[in-house]
Amino acid sequence: MKVGRDIDLHKVQQVVKWIVYGLLIVNWGFYILEDWNRATHTLEPGAGFLKWTGEFATSIDESAWFVLLFMFELETYVLEDENFTGWTAKVIHAVRLVCFLMILHTVYAFANTVGEYEATVPVDNATSLCDLTGEDLSFVFNLEYTEITEETCRDLSDANAYYWVGVDPIVSTEKGLILERKLAWGDLVEVIVWLLIIAAIELVVRLQERGVTGGRLIATANRLKLACYLVLFALAAWWGSLSHWLYTWDTFVWIAGFAAIEMNISEWREEILEEETLEEVST
């Protein structure tokens, strides 16, 4: 009966895992739309390649994470140990390296945004947003971008002082600028925390490939992952408090996605221990 229950539980786990992966793909579509909407406000004619990739950093980042997740799924669940050799292993590791480079681009883009937002430059000769109509500018507050026109200028803000947000054709109030800075830091912290989680998972996977299932390194990696997940939960709660429910939802779904990888690693570890036990019994 226990074997039957284990099989049923395994089937449920696999169904839940692929539902989570499907939700992540849906989220990716939302982020592409969000990046496109922001780019229509922030990208000027003739913007260079790095500027474009910077504005679509989140979409590029999500793409890299999808491929990375798939590579871990192959290594920790789909492929048997005896099949994960030679060119198969080299290709999977090479693809993971490319994904890491794409994610490092995201770190660069987010760090660049943090740097751009640090400057506090007032908009000259503007005591009302209506003074800025006809200049092809947009107003941002809490990541909501709106073109400044004669129809929108009076409803967006009643402040009497405005500031440039980075080097883009974007303005905001002092409160809005401070909030954009905090949100930019939140993006940067999140991607760095995820990189730490991936580094810890990579370490555990490489050790288990060598038959190592315990010890100080694995214990340290697991503690690091736990601390990082707690940071992500805190960020998710903060985004929720700012009504960025997509970011909150996305964080939870990605945590669930990597929980599936953790489940694969745990099952793999049990298989290694069972094989070691059988070898000891046979000898």
C-alpha positions in Angstrom: 0.0 0.0 0.0 2.8 2.4 0.8 4.3 1.8 -2.7 1.0 2.7 -4.2 0.6 5.9 -2.2 4.2 6.9 -3.1 3.3 6.4 -6.8 0.1 8.5 -6.5 2.0 11.2 -4.6 4.6 11.3 -7.3 2.0 11.7 -10.0 0.3 14.6 -8.1 3.7 16.2 -7.7 4.4 16.0 -11.4 1.0 17.4 -12.3 1.5 20.3 -9.9 5.0 20.9 -11.2 3.8 21.3 -14.8 0.9 23.5 -13.8 3.5 25.8 -12.2 5.6 25.8 -15.3 2.6 26.7 -17.3 1.7 29.6 -15.0 5.3 30.9 -15.4 4.9 31.0 -19.2 1.7 33.0 -18.8 3.5 35.4 -16.4 6.2 35.8 -19.1 3.6 37.1 -21.5 2.4 39.7 -19.0 6.0 40.9 -18.5 6.5 41.3 -22.2 3.4 43.4 -22.4 4.6 45.5 -19.4 8.0 46.0 -20.9 6.5 47.1 -24.2 4.2 49.5 -22.5 7.1 51.1 -20.6 9.3 51.2 -23.7 6.7 53.2 -25.6 7.2 56.0 -22.9 10.9 55.7 -22.2 12.6 54.9 -25.5 13.4 57.9 -27.7 13.8 57.7 -31.5 17.2 56.3 -32.4 17.7 54.5 -29.1 20.7 52.1 -29.2 20.7 48.4 -28.8 21.7 48.4 -25.1 18.9 50.9 -24.4 16.4 48.6 -26.0 17.7 45.5 -24.2 17.7 47.5 -20.9 14.1 48.4 -21.3 13.2 44.7 -22.0 15.6 43.5 -19.3 12.8 41.8 -17.4 11.5 39.9 -20.5 15.1 38.8 -21.3 15.6 37.8 -17.7 12.4 35.7 -17.7 13.5 34.0 -20.9 16.9 33.0 -19.4 15.2 31.7 -16.2 12.8 29.6 -18.3 15.7 27.9 -20.2 17.7 27.6 -16.9 14.7 25.9 -15.2 14.3 23.5 -18.2 18.0 22.6 -18.0 17.8 21.8 -14.3 14.7 19.8 -15.0 16.6 17.8 -17.6 19.5 17.2 -15.3 17.7 16.5 -12.1 14.7 14.6 -13.3 14.4 13.7 -17.0 17.9 12.3 -17.8 19.2 9.3 -16.0 22.7 9.5 -14.4 24.1 7.2 -17.0 22.8 9.4 -19.8 24.1 12.6 -18.4 27.6 12.3 -19.8 29.8 13.4 -22.7 28.2 15.9 -25.1 24.8 15.8 -23.3 26.3 17.2 -20.1 28.5 19.7 -22.0 25.6 21.1 -24.0 23.4 21.5 -20.9 26.2 23.2 -18.9 27.0 25.4 -21.9 23.3 26.5 -22.2 23.2 27.2 -18.5 26.3 29.4 -18.8 24.6 31.4 -21.6 21.6 31.8 -19.3 23.8 33.1 -16.6 25.3 35.7 -19.0 21.8 36.8 -19.9 20.9 37.2 -16.3 24.1 39.1 -15.7 22.8 41.5 -18.4 19.7 42.0 -16.2 22.0 42.8 -13.3 23.8 45.4 -15.4 20.5 46.9 -16.6 19.0 47.1 -13.2 22.2 48.5 -11.7 22.4 51.1 -14.4 18.8 52.1 -13.7 19.6 52.5 -10.0 22.5 54.7 -10.9 20.5 56.8 -13.3 17.7 57.4 -10.7 20.2 58.6 -8.0 20.4 62.1 -9.6 17.9 64.7 -8.4 17.5 67.1 -11.3 14.5 69.4 -11.2 12.5 70.2 -14.3 13.2 73.9 -15.1 10.3 76.3 -15.5 7.6 73.7 -14.5 5.3 74.5 -11.7 2.5 72.3 -13.2 2.5 69.3 -15.5 0.5 71.4 -17.9 3.6 73.5 -18.4 5.1 70.3 -20.0 2.5 69.5 -22.6 3.6 69.2 -26.2 7.1 68.2 -25.2 6.6 64.4 -25.7 7.1 63.6 -22.0 5.5 61.1 -19.7 4.7 61.2 -16.0 5.5 58.2 -13.8 4.3 57.3 -10.3 4.6 53.8 -8.8 5.6 52.4 -12.3 2.4 53.8 -13.9 3.4 55.7 -17.0 1.1 58.3 -18.6 1.8 60.6 -21.5 1.5 64.3 -20.5 -1.1 66.0 -22.6 -3.6 68.8 -22.2 -6.2 66.2 -21.4 -4.2 64.3 -18.7 -1.9 67.0 -17.1 -4.4 68.3 -14.6 -5.4 64.8 -13.3 -2.0 63.3 -12.9 -0.6 65.5 -10.1 -1.2 68.8 -8.4 2.4 69.2 -7.2 4.3 72.4 -8.0 7.8 70.9 -8.5 8.9 68.0 -10.8 12.1 66.0 -11.3 13.6 64.0 -14.2 13.5 60.3 -13.6 16.8 59.0 -14.9 17.9 60.1 -18.4 14.6 59.1 -20.0 11.9 61.6 -21.1 10.1 60.8 -17.8 9.2 63.2 -14.9 7.7 62.7 -11.5 7.2 64.4 -8.2 9.8 64.2 -5.4 7.7 61.5 -3.8 7.4 59.7 -7.1 11.2 59.9 -7.7 12.0 58.4 -4.3 9.5 55.6 -4.9 11.0 54.8 -8.3 14.4 54.6 -6.7 13.2 52.1 -4.1 11.5 50.0 -6.8 14.7 50.0 -8.9 16.7 48.8 -5.8 14.0 46.1 -5.3 14.5 44.8 -8.8 18.3 44.7 -8.4 18.2 43.0 -5.0 15.7 40.4 -6.3 17.9 39.4 -9.3 21.0 39.1 -7.1 19.1 37.0 -4.6 18.0 34.7 -7.4 21.5 34.4 -8.6 22.6 33.3 -5.1 19.9 30.7 -5.1 21.0 29.4 -8.5 24.6 29.3 -7.4 23.6 27.2 -4.3 21.5 24.8 -6.5 24.3 24.5 -8.9 26.7 23.6 -6.1 24.3 20.9 -4.8 23.7 19.5 -8.3 27.5 19.3 -9.0 28.1 17.6 -5.7 25.3 15.0 -6.2 26.7 14.3 -9.7 29.8 13.1 -7.8 27.7 11.0 -5.4 27.9 13.5 -2.5 24.6 13.8 -0.7 25.6 15.6 2.6 28.3 17.5 4.3 29.2 21.1 5.2 29.0 22.4 1.6 25.5 21.1 1.0 24.3 22.3 4.5 25.7 25.8 3.8 24.1 25.9 0.4 20.7 24.9 1.9 21.0 27.5 4.6 21.8 30.1 1.9 18.8 29.2 -0.1 16.5 29.4 2.9 17.8 32.9 3.7 17.4 34.0 0.1 13.8 32.6 -0.1 12.9 34.6 3.0 14.2 37.8 1.3 12.1 37.0 -1.7 9.0 36.5 0.4 9.7 39.9 2.1 10.0 41.6 -1.3 6.8 39.9 -2.5 5.0 41.3 0.5 6.5 44.8 -0.1 5.4 44.8 -3.8 1.9 43.7 -2.7 1.7 46.6 -0.3 2.4 48.9 -3.3 -0.4 47.1 -5.3 2.1 45.4 -7.7 0.3 42.1 -7.4 1.8 40.8 -10.6 5.3 41.0 -9.1 4.0 39.4 -5.9 2.3 36.5 -7.8 5.3 36.1 -10.1 7.7 35.7 -7.1 5.5 33.1 -5.5 5.2 31.1 -8.8 8.9 31.2 -9.4 9.6 30.0 -5.9 7.1 27.2 -6.6 9.0 26.5 -9.8 12.3 26.1 -8.1 10.6 24.2 -5.3 9.9 21.6 -8.1 13.6 21.5 -8.9 14.3 21.1 -5.1 11.9 18.2 -5.2 13.8 16.6 -8.1 17.1 17.0 -6.3 15.6 15.4 -3.1 14.3 12.4 -5.1 17.7 12.2 -6.9 19.4 12.2 -3.5 17.2 9.4 -2.2 18.1 7.3 -5.3 21.8 7.8 -4.7 21.4 6.8 -1.1 19.4 3.7 -2.1 22.0 2.7 -4.6 24.7 3.1 -1.9 22.7 0.9 0.5 22.2 -1.8 -2.2 26.0 -1.8 -2.9 26.7 -2.1 0.8 24.3 -5.0 1.1 25.6 -6.8 -2.0 29.2 -6.6 -0.6 
